[in-house]
Amino acid sequence: MSALLAGQGTAAGAILPEPTGTDTLSSARAVVALLRAYRITAPVYVATSLYHLPRCLVVLHLLGVRARAAVPPVVPAGRRWWWRCYWWLREGAALPYDAVLATVARLKGG
């Protein structure tokens, strides 16, 4: 995703990748810690796939990050229609789950 941002004209020094997250919520929480460590308050651009972008934005907003969407790559989530449906349905189910966990984490101060 760093390459995607660089390809769209973002300066390499403005890209701060977060490589430690193992899922959406842990990545978002790690990004919050990274932003705090670097004292970054400017809007953050989320670079991910189209089907995953809404959940990332919601979770980051719930954690207090002013996040915006980077233009995602124009590639399907899968080669077959049922595989694409799987990814969209998966995101639909995962969003409320992550939203609750992100809200609880923010209320607890983390």
N, C-alpha and C positions, 0 to 999 in steps of 0.2 A: 504494500500500500504506500510505502514511502516513495517507491518508484512512480506510482500513479500520481501522487502529488507533485513530485519533481517534474514529471512529464507535462503537467498542466501549468507549469511555470512557478511553482512554489520554490523559493530559495532553499537550498539544502540546510542552511543554518536555522531555518524556521520550522523544520520538521523534527519533531521529538518523538521517535517511536517508543512504544511500550511493549517489550517482548516477553514479559513474565506472566501475563494473564493466561489462565487455562480455560476460561469461559467468559461470557459477556460481562457478568457482574464482577468477577475478579479483575478483568481487564479495566473496567470502568473505575473500580476502586483504586487500582494501581495508577491510573491516569490522574485521579484526584490527588493522590499522594505526590506524584511527579509534578503536577501543577503547583502544589503548595511548596514543594522543595525548591522549585525554580522561581517561585513568586509570580507565576503567570496568571494574569486576570483577563487577558484579551480573549475574544471568542476562540474556541477550539473547533477545528474542522475534523469531522469524523470521516475516515476513508474506509469503507467496507463495501460489501456486495449490496446490491439494491434490495434484496429481500431482507437483509439483516439491519439495514440502516434505521428503520423506524424504532426498533427495539433499542439500539445503541443510543439514539438521540433521547428517547424517553428516560432511559436509565441514567444517562449523564445529567439530564435536566433535574431529575429527582435527587441526584447527589450534589446539586448546586453548581453545575458547570454550564456556562453559556455555550452550548455546542451547536454547531451548524453542520449541514451536510456538504461533504465534498461530492463532486459529480462522480457517481459510481461507474465502474466499467460496464459497458453494454455487452454483457454475456449472460446467457441463461443460467439458472441455478442447476440445471441438468439438461441432458440431451433429449430426454423423453418427457412428455407432458406430465405424467404421473409423478416423476421425480421432482419436477418444478412445484407441483402441487404439494408434495410432501414438505418441501422446505418452507413454503409459505404457510402451510398449516402448522408446522413446527414452531415457526416464529409467532404465530397467533396464540398458541398455547403457552409459549415461554414468556411472552411479554408481561402478562399479569403476574406471573410468578416472580420474575426479576423485579418488577415494579414494587411489589410488596417488600421484597428483601432489600431493595435500594432505599425505600422509604424508612424501613426499620434501621438500616445502617446509618442513615443521615440523622435520624432522631437520636441515635446513640452517640452521635458525634464522629462517626467514622465513615 
